[in-house]
Amino acid sequence: MAVAPSVLGEVVEVFERNFRERGELGASVSVWWNGVEMLSLGEGWCEREKLRPWTEKTLIPVYSATKSLSAATLLLALEQNGFAPETLVREVWETFPLERATFAQLLSHQCGLAALDEKASLWDHEQVVAAIEVQTPAWEWGTGHGYHPRTFGALVEEPVRRLTGTTLGEFFRREIAEPLDLDFWIGLPETEWHRVAKLYPGKADASDLADGFYAAFNKPGSLTRRAFGSPSGVQSVAEMNDSKAWSAGFPAMGGVGTASALARFYQAAIGAIQSPFSDEIRHSLASLQISGDDKVLLKPTAFTCGCQRDPLDETGKKLRHLYGSSVEAFGHPGAGGSHALGDPQSGISFAYTMNQMELSVMPGAKCVEMVTALFA
């Protein structure tokens, strides 16, 4: 067995210690190996008032952990219509502002469209698209990359709508979530609202505030601040606790689901189970497209077509270990601490969800120590 009981026991120990020592309120962790769920835990409470116990079936918004599933949805829509990641975006979206950009470059945050000059609301897709179409890129074409925290949603949604005639969330549900039996939605139906736990915002500590990202985030007019502020809307955790946000289907940040569903998605992404994903789609999700200093996050990042990998130094050594020990592992975190990944080398996938958020833009100790234990 690839995942020894002792290893799973170490993951459980970290998970339980989070409740004892780190202020965890409600959380789930899921570990899969070659098509089998080896660990599924859900403990704690859905709200501070302890009205509903948190279980492994509890749903929670996972913010940007949604991006990998949205990227897979676009890749599938492209493939079904005879296109590939190397296709120019303008072959599908004629008024896209970058003439030479491919879908692979769009999905790996290379287009420089992370911040919008035109005012646009997250709630109005057409308005956001119009702002994107007249946007001057924030950096010269071909000179690097920068995370697109919010505009990524419209950047993947618009091509899916043009290719399929439906929203990305609807296409995801029909073509990916239902075939894989994923307890995950990008646009949550009212029938599932009662299962959603309440999110609680994190608080800054000294290490957070010393990070260069937060200095830029708090600087008016900086690219970082503008990227995380446009399009406008749903800026607070309170707004994400509203069913209106759950049902809106924001592809960059609006996914709602369970840890088990996220980990199962990555089983499909690494080819450990049968899925709608071809070898080409799995290759695109896993393969590095760009790496280096991120112009928005202001730290080294590495992107595939819609997912992240741990960046490497000049000797090939990992600079971070958010995705375990394998350089081939990939995934995506979400604001506040949710995280999911898949490792093609071992056949293991992992996901963690919670409702007591942290402030850090990257997963914190509550999650990373579980990943470390799993892949030690």
N, C-alpha and C positions, 0 to 999 in steps of 0.2 A: 504494500500500500504506500503510495507516494506521500500521504500526509499521516504521519504517525500519531497515535493517540496522545503521546506525550507532548507533541507539538501543538495539537489542538487544545490540550490542557493549558499550555502556556498562553495561548490566545485568550482562553476563557479567564485565566487569572488576571490578565491585563484588563479585560472587559469588566470584570467584577471590581477590580481595584479602582477603576474610573468612578464607580458609584461611591466607593468608600472615601476616596481621597481627592477626586478632581471635580466634584460637583455635578456629575452626570445625573440627569433627571429621567429621561427615557431614551433607550437606544436599542439598536439591533445590529448583529453581525452575522454574516453568512460566508461560508467557505465551501466552494465546490471543487471537485477534482474529477476530471474525465467523465463528466455527465452525472456525477453523484453529489448530492449535497451532504457534505461531511459534518457541517456544523451550522445550526440555525438557532440563534438565541434572540429573545426579545424580553427586556426587563425594564422595570421602572414605571413611570407614570406619563400619561399624555398631557397632563397639566399640573402646575404646582399645587393646585387644590386637591390633587389625588382623587379626581372624580372617575377616571378611567385607567385601568392598568394598561401599560404598554406591552404588547405581545409581538411576536414575529410577523403578525398580520397587520400591524399598525402601519398606516400610510403617513408619509411626511414629505413636504417639498424638499427637493435636493439641490435647488439652485443650479449651478453650472455643471454639476454631474450629468445634467440633461444633455449637454452638448454632444457627447459621444453618440447617444442614441439618435439625436437629430441628424448628426453627420451620416450615420449609417443609413438613415431614412433617405437622405438626398442621394447617397451613393447607389442605393437600390433603385430609386426613381430614375437616375441617369442610366443605369444598366438596362432597365426594362425598356427604355426608349432608344437604345442603341448608342448611348454616349459613354464616356469614360472620364476618370479624373483629369486626364490630360486634355479634355475638350475645353475650348475657350468658353468662358462664361457667356460671352456675347452670342454664341450659337443658340443659346436658350433664352437669354435675357438680353435682348438687343440694345437696350438703353443703359446697360451696365457701364459705369464710368471708366473702367480700365480696359483698353482695347486688347492688351496682350495677356490678361490674367486668365489662368486656367482654374478649373474647379479645385484641383489639388492645392493651388496657391491660395484660393479663397478659404478653403477648409483649414489651412495651416497658418492663418492669420498674417498673411504677407501683403495684403492689398492696401494697407494704410487707411482703412475706412473705419477705424475704431471709434472716432468721435465725429459728431455731426455739427456743422455750423448752422444749418437751418433747424429751427425749432420743430420738434416732432414728438408725438406721444407714443409710448409703448403700446397703448391701447388701440392705435390707429395704424394698421399695417400699411395701408396705401400711403399715408403721410410719411411714414418712415422710409418707404421705398423711394418716394419722390425726393426726400432729403439725401438719400444715398446717391441717387442718380446725378445730382448736381454737386456732390462733394469732391473737393480737391483732396487727394491723398495726403496724409500727414507726413509722409516721407517719400523720397524719390523711389520710383519703381525699381525693384531688384536690389535694394540696399539693406534689407533686413526684414524683421517681423516685429509685431507687437500684438499682444492679446486684445481681442475684440470682445469685451465682456458682455455688451448688450446688443450692438449692431449685428453680431453673429446670428441672432435670431431671424431677422429679416433677410439676411444674406443667404441663409439656407431655405427659409420659407418660400421666398419668391420663386426660385427655380422649381421647387416641388409643386407649387400651385400651377406654374406654367406647363409642367410636364404631365401632371396627373389630373388637373381640374378640381383638386380638393386641397384641404389644408394639410400641412405637414403632420399635425397630430392625428388627423383621421387616417391618412395614408399609413402612418406608423402603426396605428392600432390594428388596421386591417391586414397589413402585409408583414408586420414583425411581431407585435405584441401578442396577437391572437394565435398565430402559428406556434410561437414559443411559449404560450401560456404565461406571459409576464404580467404580474400584478403591478403594472406601471402604466401611467397615462401622461400624455402631453395634451392636456385638455380633459380634466377629470369630470365625469358625469355626476349629476346630482345624487344618483343612487349610492355613490361611494363617499359622499362628503362626511358622513357620520364616523368614518374610520380614520380621519385625519387628526393627528396630534397637533398641539399648539407649539409654535416656535418661540424661543426666548432669545433675545439678542445677547451677544457676548460683550464683555468689558475689556477695555484696553489695559495691558500691563506695560511695564517699562520696556521689555524686549520688543513688543509690537511698535511702540511709538518711536523706538530708535531705528527701526527699519526705514531704509530710504524710500520704499514704496509709500509709507504713510506720510512722510514729509511731502512727497509729491502729491499724494491724494488730498492733502489739506491745503495745497497751494492753489489759489484761484488762477484759473487760466492754464494750468499745466495740462499736458496731454493725458496724463493719468486721471486727473480729476474729471476732465471732459469726457473721457472714455467711459468712466463709471457713472456719468450723469446723463448720457444721451444714448438713445432717446429717453425722455423724461417719464416718470411714473414708476410706481412700486419701488420707491427708494427705501422704505422702512420695512422692518420685519412685521410690524402690525399690519401693513398692507398685504403681505404674503400670507397672513393668517385669515384673509378674507376669501370666501369661496369664489368670489369674482375672479381672483387671481388664479385659483386652482383650475378653474374651468376655461380660462382664456387660451391656454395652450401656447405659452411663450416658448419657442424652441431653444432659446439661449439659457433660460433660467426657470422655466415653469413646470418641469416634470415633477410628478407626485407618484410615489411608489414605495415598495419595501426593499430592504437590503437583499433579500433573497432574489427578488426580480432583477436587481442590478447585477448581482453576481452571476445569475443565469444568463443574462444578456452577454456578459463577457465570456461565458462558456461558448456561446455561439460565435462570438467575435474571434476566438482563438481556434475554432474548429473542433472543439471537444464534444459537441453535440450536433445533430442534424439541424439545419436552419435555412432560412431563405438566403443566406449570404454565400455567394460564390467565393472561389479561391481569390479572385481579383478584388472583391470587396474586403475580404479579411486582410489581404495584403495591404490594401490602402489604409485600413484602420490601424495597422501595426507598424507600417514602414515610415521611417523618419523622412520628413520633407524639409525641415529647417531647424537649425539649432544655433544658439548664440544669445547675446544680450537682448533682452526683451525691452522694446521701447516704451511699453506701457507698465509692465510689472517691475521693470528696473532691476531685473536679476536674470541670470541665465535660464532659459526655458528651451524645450525641444518639443516640436509638434509633428504629429502624423496628420493624416486627413481627418481631423476632428478630435483627435485624442492627444494626450501628452505622454512623453517618456521622460525619464530622468536624464538631465543633461550630463555630458561627460567632460572631463578636463582633457588637456592635450595628450595625456598618456592613456586615455580611454577609461579612466576611473570615474565612477559616478560622483557627481557633486552633491546629490541628494539621494535618498533612498525611499521615496514615496511609493515606489512600485516594486520594492523588494530587491533581490540581489541580481536578477537577470537583466542584462541590458536590452533584451527584447520585450520586456514587460511594458504594458501601456495601460492607460485609463484616463480618468478625469476626476478632479475634486470638485466640490461645490462649496459655496460660501458658508462659513460657519463650522465646517468640519466634515460634512459628508464626503465619502470617497469610494471609489470602485476601481477595480483593475483586473486585467487578465494577463497571464504569463504563458505564452505559447510553448516555452521550453519545458515547463513542468506540468502543464495542463491544469494549473490551479487558477481559480478566480476568487476574488474577495470583494466584499462590500460592507460598508459601515454607514449607518444612518442614526441621527439623534435629533433631539429638539432643544437641548441647551447648547446654543451656538458658542463658538469662539470667534475672536476678532480676526485672527490671522488669515491672510489671503491664501495660504497653503495649509494642508492638514496639520493639525497639532499632535501633541504627544498622545492624546487619548486614542487616536487612530494609528499613528506611525509606529507606536510600540507594538500594536497587534500585528502590523505588517512585518515588522522586524522579527517578531517571534515566529511568524508563519514561515518566513523564508530564511531563517538563520541556518 
